[in-house]
Amino acid sequence: MRGGPKEGAAGGERQGVLIKGARVLDPSLGLDALLDLWIKDGLIQGLDRGIKTPGALTIEAEGKVLVPGLIDVHVHLRDLQEAHKETIATGTRAAAKGGFTTVVSEPNTSPPLDSAENIDRWRRLARRDAVVNLYSKACITRGRRGQDLVSFSALARRRPFVVAATDDGNPVYDDRVMERAMRAARRWGILLASHCEDGPGGPFRGGRPYWSEPLYIERDLWLAERLEVPLHICHVSVAESLHLIRRAKAKGVRVTCEVTPHHLLLSEEEASRIGPDAKVNPPLRRRRDVEALQEALAEGLIDVIASDHAPHHPDEKARGWQEAPFGVIGLETTWGVLYTHLVSKGVLDLGGLIERLSANPAKAFGLPGGSLLKGQRADITILDLEEEWEVLPEEFASKGRNTPFKGWRLRGRAWGTIVQGRPVMIGGRLLL
């Protein structure tokens, strides 16, 4: 059966999964060739031409591109007291539909992930409901209030599930508290993911003006350099921030940074036209910031692309600009908008996009994946670069409908998602 899976002879999945005839592209290995890939026991067992495995589940993938599983390190899955917005079940289905095999959830849940009890509850939900690999960040301070540090030793005991700490939506305002957080992170080996923006308790009263971002980035880079601590900077949005990050990297500071699809493609001018579905933190910036972000991505200064998927109930976004909550969704549109508007237009090559959505996030957060090496966990994304489609929110697997890309015509879409050797989506259809 061309273009999809078929059962092999008797024995079925005991012989694993065989993906035939795809263009295999793995920037981390310098690999770009027409090959078959064999999976068994959840691991990549072979990558070659003409592999024969009688009894395997065979997926015919001629004309498709097979890459290391896509990874999104900045996702809000809501659930708990905000299950009307999104759940782990619906959010990870959206991830699978978008081609993501691994996501990292943010800790600004209700209640927040600021204690061992809350983290353990979240982990139990993840094990029960997630259909892709789910890891999590924890809070830096209790209640994300920027005052009392959480127990970093408790975070360390919850690895590998907990991969980083962040007070999502807020920086740690107090310099002394942030310094203590970095010392604790160094002691316990916890990555800090810094949200360099102004929140409700900040000096700008939550206004998130342009200069609030580089202000906090400069402080955090100085602390990271002085204390020799790795640092990840979330959703960079302004050109001046890039100058600071470039200078820090040149000095040897261990810093990585991410950018979102909406900050790469949309400016404040589009926000007024789109309306509340473009109301986001950090805000959409000037057109020259968009251009600077694209240039920094192309040159390799920006390491990671992350969606910052932030779903809200449609009724909440319908309240108008002043009352609507901040946030846009992105798990199901990230690949399409970036391939259409960056790769197809020559801003970034295909390998560069894959690297920033697989190998680089895996390396930055110490996650499995990002490579198709034999013996690696079989997290694989299969892409159809020719499919043309329209962004129709009513067709999303996510509960959210708040996309700023509604109605966009795109080219390129995830066709298959395989998680730990298990096909979760094939032919654009979820197998759940």
N, C-alpha and C positions, 0 to 999 in steps of 0.2 A: 504494500500500500504506500504509494509515493506521497511524501509530504506529511507523514505522521508515524505513530508507533504501530507495530504489529507484534503479535506473539510469535515466538519461535516454536521449535518443536517441543515435545514433552520435556518438562523440567522447568520451563518458564523462567521466572526471575531468579531461580537458583544459580543460573549462569550469568546473571547480571543484566546490564543494559549496554547495547551497542549502538552508537550514533555513527551513521555512515554518510560519507561524501560531503561533509561540510568544509568550508574554508575555516581552518583553525588559526586563530590569531591570538597570540599571547606575547605582548610587548616585553614582559619580564624575562622571557626566554628567547626573544628575538625570532619568534616563530610565526610564519605566515605561509601556510601550505594546505592543499587539499588532503585531508587525512580522515581516518576512522578513529573513534575513541571508545575504549572498552572500560566499563565500570563494573566492579564486583565488590560486594561487602562494603559498599559506601565509599570506596576508594577508586582512584584512577589506576587502572591496571595496565593499560597499554594505549599507545598513540602511534599509529602506523597506517600504511596503505594496505587495503585488502585484508583486514582482520576478519577471521572466521571464528565465531563462537556459537556453535549449535546450541539451541535452547535459550539463547538470550532474547530479551525484549529488544527488538530492533526499531530504531527511529531513523527514518530516511530523511536526511537533512541537506540534500543537494540544493545549491543556490542560497544556502543560509550561511551565517558567520557564527562560529562557535568560539566563545571567549570565556576566560575565568569569570566565575559568578560575580555579578555586580554587588557592591557593598554601599549602603547608605548609613553614614555614621551620625545622622542628625534627624531623628524621627520622633514625633509626638504621637503616642498611641492611646492617650487619654485613659479609657476604661475606668474601673473603680467608681468613683462618684461622678465621673464624666462620661459614662458609657453611652449617653445619648449622642455624643460627638464622634466617638470611635471606640473600638475595642481592640484588644490584641488580635482577636480572630479576624475582624474585618480589615484592620490595618495591615496585617501580614499577608492576607489575601491580595490586598492592593499591591503590596511589595512584590509578591510572586507574579502578578499580572504585569507589573512594570519591569520584570526581569531581574529583580533584586533577590539574591539568595541569602543575604545577611543584612540585618538592620541593627542599629544601636539606638535604643529608646532614651528619651530625655527624662530627667527625674522630677519635673515640675507637675507631677500627677497630683491628684487630690484623694488622699493625703500624699505629701511629697516623700520621695525616697531618701529620707534623712535619718533612718534608724535601721538597725538590723532587722527588726520586726517587719517594717514596711518593705524593705528590700526582699526579705524571704517570701513575703506574700506575693510580691510582683514576680519573683522567680517561679513560684508554684503556678501562677496564672500562665506564665510564658510556657512552661513545660506542658501545660494542659491544652492551650489554645493556639500557640504559634504554629504556622505552617512553613515558615522559613526559619533560619538560624536567628535567634534573638538574644542580643546582649544588652547591657544597660549601663548608663551612667548613674551615679549617685550624687546627692547634693554635697556641696562643700561645707555649708553651714546649716544649722538646724532651721527648718522652715524657710530656707533661702533668704534669711533676714540679714545675712552678712555680719553676724556677731559671734555666735558660739560655733566652733568647728564640730563637725560630726566626728565619730570615731573612725579615724583612718585605719586603725588596726582591724576594725570590723569590716571595712571595705576590702582590705587585703585578704581577709579570710574568705571573702565571697568571690574571689577570682576563680575561674575566668569569666563568670557571668558579669561581674562588675569590671568594666574596662577603663573607666575614667571618672572624674568628679567635676561637677559644674553647678553653679547656681543659675540654671537656665533662665534667661530673661533679665537677669541682673548681673552686673559685675559685683565683686566683693568690694564695696565702697571704701572701707577702712584699710589704709595701707598696711597697718600693723597686723590686721587680721589676715590680709592676703599674704604677707610675709610668713606668718605662722602656718598658713595653709601650704605654702610651698615647702617649708621645712618638713612638715608632716608628710607631704607627697614624696619628698626625697627619701625620707626614712622608710616609708612603707612601699615605695615603688608604684605610686598611683599617678597616672597622667592627669594633669589639670587641663580642662577645656574651658577657656576663658570667653565669657560673653562680654565683649567690650562695648557696652551700650549703656545708656542711662535709663534706669528704671524708676518706679514710683517713689522710692526712698532716696533717690540720688540728688545731686546738687542742681540738676536741671529739672527736677520734679517730674521725671518720666517723659520729658519732651523729646528725648533722643535726638538732639541737634547734631549737625554734621560733625562738630569738633569733639563730641563726647567719645566717639569711637577711637580716634588716634590718641586722645588723652589717656584712656585706660590701656590701650595697646602699648604706649611708650612706657608706662609704669610697669606693666607686667613683663615686658621684655627686659627692662632693667633688672627686675627682681630675678627673672629666670637666668640672666647672665651672671649676676652676682652669686646666686645660690647654686648655679650649675644644675638646673632642673629643666627637664623637657616640658614644653608648653605647646598646646594646640589652641589656635585662635579661631573661633567660630565666625561664620558668615561675614567675612570682610565685605564692606560696601563702599568705601570711599578711597579716592586716589592717594590721599596723604598717608593712609594706613599702609599702603604698599611700599612707600619709601622707607618707613620705619622697619618693616619686615625684611626688606631687601638689605638694609644696613645691618640688621641683627644677624641674618644668615651669613653675611660676609665676615662677620666677627666670630662666627662659629657657635652662635647661640643655637641650641637644639629646639627650633621652633618649626611647626608646621601650621598651615592655615587652609581654610576652606572657603568656598564661595557657593552661592545658590544659583540655580538656573534663572530665577526671577531677577536677581541682581545683575546677572550677566546679560540679560536681554531687555529688561524694562527700565524706564526712567520715571521720574516724578511726573513728567508730562503725560505718560500713559496712565498713571495712577488716577488722575482726575477724570479721564475718559472711562476707565474700566469701572471705577467705583469701589465699594467696600471689599470686593474680592481681591483688590490690590492693596488693601490696608494691611501692612505687615511691619514687623520689627526685625532688624532695623528698617527704616522706611526706604522706599525706592529713592534713589539719589539722582544726581544730574546726569545728563547724557555723557559728559566728559568722564564721569566716574565709570559708567558702563563701558566706555571705550578703554579706559585704563585697566579695568578688571579683565577684559578680553585679552589685552596685550600681555598682562601679567600671567594669565593662564597659558598663553601660547609660549611664553619664554620659559615657563617652568617654575616661576616664583610661587604661584599658587599650586599647592600639592594635591588638593582634594576638592571634588565637587560633592555637595550634599544637599538634599532637597529641603531640609527644614520643614518637612511635611507636618502641617499644623491644622488639623480638621476642626471645623465648628459646625453646629447644626445649621441647616439652611435658614431657619427662622431667626437665628442670632445674627447672621450676616445680612439679613433683610431689614435690619433696624435703621439703616442709613449710616453715613460715614462717621458721624460723631459717636454713635452708640454701638456700632458693630465691633466685635472683638478683633484683635490683631491676629493675622496668620493666613497662610495660603497652603494648599495641598500640592504634592508634587510627585508622589511615588509612581503614579501611572503615566505621567507626562514627561518625566526627566529625560529619558532616552530620546524620545521623539523630538522634543523641542531643541535639544542640544545637537543631535545629529543634523536636523534640518537647518538650523540657524548658525551653527558653528562649523561643523565638518563640511556640509554641502557648500558652504560659502567660503571655505578656505581659511577660516580663522584658526582651526585646530585640525590636525590630521586624525584619522580614525584610531590609530594606535594611542595617540595622546589622550583621546577621550576615554578609551578603555582603561588606560593606566590610572587616570584620576578617579575612576569609578571602581577600581578593583585592587590592583597591587598597592597603590599609594595609601588608600584608607586602611588596608590590611596592615601595612607597615607602621603607619602612624599610631594605630590603636592596638597593635600586637594581636591581631586577629588571624585565625586560620584563613587561607584563601589567597587569591590574587595570582595564582599560578596553576598551570596544568601539568606540573611535574608528576611523574609516576609515583604513586604512594600518597599523593595529596588527597585530602577529603574531596569528594566529587561534588563540588558546588560549581555549576555550569550554567551559563546563559547562552541561548541560541537566538540570534537576531535575524530579522528579515529586513534588509536595508532597502527593499523595493516597495514594501507595502505603503500605500498612501491612505491616510485616515484623517478624520476630523475629531477634535476634542469635544466629546459630548459628555458632560458631567453625569447625566442620568444613567450612563452605562458603566460608571465607576464601580469597582468592588468596595472602595472606601465608603464610609457613611458620609464623608465630607463631599461638598459640591463646590467649595470655594477655591476655584482655580482662576487665575488671571488669564489663562490661555484658552478659555472657552471659545469654541468656534474656529480656532486656528486649524489650518490645513497642514498636516505634517507628513513627512516621509521617513520611514524607518520605525520599527516597533519590535518589542520583545516577542519572540515566537515560541520559545521554550524556556522553562526554568526547572533546573534539576538541583535538588537540595539533598546533600549527603547521599547521592546516588539514586534518590527517589524522584521520578518525574512528577512535578507539581502542576506544571502547565505545559501543554504541547499544542501547537497549532493555534495559539492564542486562547485556548480554552482551559480553564482551571479544572484539574482532575481531582476535585475534593468533594 
